[in-house]
């Protein structure tokens, strides 16, 4: 097994920070068979105190309310049923509000749908994890990383990036040093702990014992110093082949955009929504942005994406990115063919010989194809799609939604 890798060789003992609760929570999930999107909202969250669980059933293609849904709800806290399944209930409005009380730890809310517009359907579910108490500051994507690492779906380095994030954000505090060793064996019980922790079956402190073992034995190398290097994984999305970061590395919220340069709706979002996000969130240092290629609409989609990374070699990625969307025309109509891509490089002042050599080599083709696989693995079914990740969770947005939708998502995941 490969040794867990980080940049620095100094190792530290660690402990989890504790906060009393979460002020608000908004999450959206696609149902298990994809018939509906389900959005939940919870306000004034404190362990043991009654709050309102608002549920919106949304049409997947339009995000408008789906009327006449038959549903039931239950809530588990660390495998204990704290909200018994309500009887199968009908909502004519497609939106309901239910009084609930959540407890410390991971509260798993499961909403099951069994009918739409008075027509029975095969049962499909949407599940949400709402974390309160001592786990409240740990982002959902970090726990997802732990679960995927335990299952072998991500490598050791990606798992380390989540632990590194916890240290950088002072969710895990750094104290005394320990001595590096050559041991690189990871006991099976540690991966079991990671899986159980992600599912809320053990506490942060129990999981910490495994991390302490890795630290003390020099298997995981972590540091309290923030790194300026490009993060490998945010919100469960592998960004190793994505665009350079647009915005500040200190931003609390990250927007991950999945797009194709030949996608008309991507151009619509670029022209109509992105400018306000840049002005109000990126330029103010609250949010940064990554672009992940979903080059699938036509033959010219892949070379157009590859061209942006050739431009990046000359530090003009975002200039080239913007030029492509600003000059987009019909799919495979010639505007993004090889000759046109070279012309754009000349217009933007790139070194033409270097750009041509880069394109001819095809050295970014594999990276673009990997980004497509990453998008599919993250449930992206069309472009543009977005994942908004912040200290209070993450939200998925489908389509060229207006600025108000992104403003709401950003504010909901932004630490108050």
N, C-alpha and C positions, 0 to 999 in steps of 0.2 A: 504494500500500500504506500502511495506517495505521501510524503510528509506534508502536513498543512502548511501553506505558504503565506507569508506576509512580508512586508518590506523590511522591517526592522528586526534586529536580533535580540533586543532586550525584552524580557518577559516579565509580566506583572501578575500578582494576585488580584482578584476582582470580586466585586459584590454588586447586587442589583439595587438600584434606587427604588423608592416606594412613594406612590402618590395615592390619595384617598379615592379618587374616582375619575369619571369623565364627564364633561359638561354637556356634551351633545354627541349624537352619532347619526350619520346618514350613510347608507350603503345601498347599492343596486346590484342585483344578481340575475343572470339568465336562468330560467327554469330548466330542469334536467333534460327535458325533451325540446327545449327551445321555443315553446309556444308563446311564452310571455316573458317580459322582464318584470321583476318584482323589486320595488323600492321600499325600504323601511326608514323611518325617522324616529329617533328617541331624544327627548329633551330632559335637561336637569337630572342627569344620571347620578344617583348615589346608591351604593349598595344597601339593599333592604328597604328602600323607600319607593313608594308607588310612583310610576310615571306613565306616560301614554305611548303606546306603540302604534305609530301610524303606518299603514300599509297601502301602497298604491300598486295596482295591477296595470301594467303598461303594455301596449302593443309593441312588438319587437321592432317593427319597421319604422314606426312613426313616433314612438315614445309618448303617444297620447293614451289617456285612460281607457282601459278595456272594461266596459260595463258588463254586468251580469256574469259574475264569477262565483263558482262554488269552491269553498276552501275550508281548511282547518289549520290550526296553529298549535305548536307545543314548544316548550323551552326546557332545555337541559342545562344544568350547571355541574360540570365535572361528573357527568353521567347520572346525576340525581335529577329527577323530574321536578321542576319548581313551578311549572305552569302546565297543568294537565291538558291534553288535547281537547279543544273545544269540539262540540258536535259539528258535523258538516253544515256549514252556514253559507247563505247566499247574500252577496252584495250586489244590489242593482246599480249602485253608483261606481263600483270599481275601486272604491277607496274606503278604508275603515280605520277606526281608532279604538284601541283596546287597552284597558288599564292592566299594567303588569308591574311586577317587582323583581328586579334582578339582584344577584348576589356577587360577592367577591369571586374573582377568577373568570373563567371563560363561560359565557352564557351562549349556548348554541340555540338560535331561533330557527325552527323549521316550519315553513309554510307549504302546505300541500294543496294543489289545485286538482279538482276532479270534474269540473264542468265549466264551459264557456258558452255564453249566449244560450243557456238552457239545454245545451247538448253535452252529454257525458263524454269525458275524455279519459284516456289512460292516466292514472295518477302520476303527476310530476311535481317535483319539489324544488324549492329554493331555500338555501341554508345560509345563515349569517352568524359570525362569531362576534360577540360584543364583550370586550374584556374590561373588567372593573378591578379596582383595588390595586394590589401590588404589581399586577401585570399590566396596569393601564397605560404605561408609557412605551411598551414594546409594540412596535408597528406590526400589523398583520403579516406583511411580507417577510419579516424576519422569522416569524414562526413557520410560515410556508416554506422558507428556505430550509429550516431545520427538519421539517417533515420530508421534503424532497431529498435532502441529503441522506436521511436515514434510509430512504428507499433506493438510493443510488441513482436518482434522477438528475442530480447536479453534482459537480465535483467538489473536492475539499476546498479549493480556493474560493468558490462562490459562497460556500457556507461560512468561511472565514470573513468574507466581506460583510455578512450580516452581524457577526460578533464585533468586527471592527467599527461598524456603524453605531452599535450600542455604546461602545467606549467613547467614540468621538462626540456623540450627542449626550454623554454623561448619564445615560440610562444605566450603564455599568460603570461604577467608579473604580479608578485605578489606585492601588496602594503600593504594597511592597514588591521588590524585585525577587525573582527566583533565578536559578541557574539553568542555562541551556544544556540539554543533553542530546545524544544522538539517537535516542529512542524514537521510532516512527510508527510503532504499532498502536492502533486505536482499538481498545477493547470493545467487544460487541455491545456491552451494557451501555456504553455512552451513546451509541446510535439508537438503542432502544429508548434511552432517556429523551433523546431529541424528538423522537416520534411521539412519545407519551406527552412531552411538554407541549408540542404543537397542538395536540388534541385536547389539552387541558386536563390530562389525567394525573399529572404531577405538578408540584409548585415550582415557581422560579428557583427557589433555594435548592430543591432537589436536582433540578437541571444544572444549576450552578456547580454542583459537586463534580459533574462530568467535565465542565469547562475548566474548573480548577485543576483537575487531574491532568488535562491536556497542557495547561499552562505550566504547572509545576514540573512536568516531565519533558518540557521543551518540544512537544509535538505541535502545539499551536503557538505561533509567534504573533503577538499583538502589540500595539503601541497606543499611547494616549494622544500622540501628535496627529493632527489632521493631515492627510495626504492630498496633494494637488493632482494626483494621478486620476485618470478617468475611472469612475466606478464600473465594476463589472456587472452589477446586478442591482436594480432598484424595482421594488414592487413585484418581485418574482420574474422580471423581464431581463433577459441577458442583453446587456448593452455593449458587449465587447466588440461588436462589429457595427455599431450604430454611428450616427453623426458625432462630431465634436459637440460638447455642451454649449448651448446658447443661453447665456445668462451667468449668474454668479454661482460659484461652488458653495457659497454659504446660504443659498436659498433654502427655505424650509420645505418648499413644495416643488415637485418635479412633474412636468407634463411629458408623457411619452406619446409621440404621434406616429401612427402607422399609415404610410401613404405611398402612392404611386404617382410619378410625375406626369403620367398621362390621364390621371383621374380628374374629371371635371369638377366633382364635388370637393376634391382636395384643393383645387384652385379657388373654388368659391369660399372655402374656409380661410385660405391664405389671404384672400383679398378683403373679406368682410368681417372676419372674427379675429384673426391673429393680430392685426394692428392694435386693437384695444387691449389685448392681453399683454403685448409687448410694452405698451405705454404704462399700463396700470400695475402690472405684476413683474414682468421681466426687468424692465428698466429701473424699477424701484427695489430690486434685489430680493423680492419675496418668492419668486418662482424662476426655475430654469426649464429648458426644453431640450429633449432629444428627439431625433427623427430616425425611425426604423423603416427600412425599405420593404414594401410589399409589392415588388415588381412583377405583376401578373397580367396586366390588362392587354399587352401587345408585345410584338417583337422588339420594339424600341424601348420598352420599359427598363429592361436590365441594363443596356448600355447607357441610358440616361442616368440611372442611379450610379453606375460605376464612374461616370464622368465627374460626379460631385466629389468622389474620393480622390480622383486624380487632381481635381482643383484643390482639395484639402492639402495635398502635398505642397502646394504653394500658398497655403493659409487663406484660401478663398472659397472654402466650402459653402458658407452661407450666402456669399455673393452669387455663386453659381446656382445654388439651390433656389434662391429668389428669382434669378433670371429665368430659370426653366419654368417656374409657375407663372411668372409674369408674361411669358411668351408662348404658353401652352396653346395648342390647337387640337385638331382631331386626332384620335388614336391612330398611330402608324401612318400619319398623313405626310411624313417627311420632315416635320419640324424637329424631331428628336432623333433623326438618323445620324450615322457616323459623321457625315459631312457637316451637318448643322451643329452638332456638338463641338466640332473643332472650330467652327465659325464663332460660337459663343465664347470659347476660350480666348480667341483673338480679341473680341470686343471687350472682354473684361480685363485685358492686359496680362493674361497668363503667358508664360514662356511656352510658345507653341510646340517647339521640338520636344520639350519635356512632357507636355500634355499628350502629344501624339504617341510618344514612346510608352507612356503609361497606359493609354487606351489600347494600343496594339498588343501589349503584353497580356492583357486580360487579367491582371493580378488582383482586381477587386471583384471579379465575377463570382467567385466562390463566397466571398463575404456577403454579397447582395443576396445570393441564394440562401445562405444561412439565415439572414434576416427574415426572409420569407418563411422559413421553417419556424423561426422563433415566433413570428406573428401567429401562425396557425396553432402552434403549441399553446399560445396564450388566449386562444378562443376568438381571434380576430377573424371575422367573416367577410369584411368589406372595408373599403377605404372611403374617407378617412375614419380611423378609430383612434381612441385616446385612452390612456390610463393616467389618472391624476393621483399622485402619491404624496402623502404628507404625514405629519406626526400623529394624526388622528385617524389613519386608515387610508383607503384608496377608493376611487370611483372609476367606473368604466363609462365612456361616452361614445356613442355610435353616431357617425354622420357629421355633416358640417353645421353643427348646432350654433345658435347665436351666442353672443358674448355673455348674456345673462346666465346661460346654462353653465358655462365654464366658471363664471364668477361664483355661482352657488357651490359648485363642486370644490373649487379652490378654498373657499372660506370654510367649507364643512370639514376639510382635512387639515386646515391650517391651525396650528396651535394658538390658542387665544392667550 
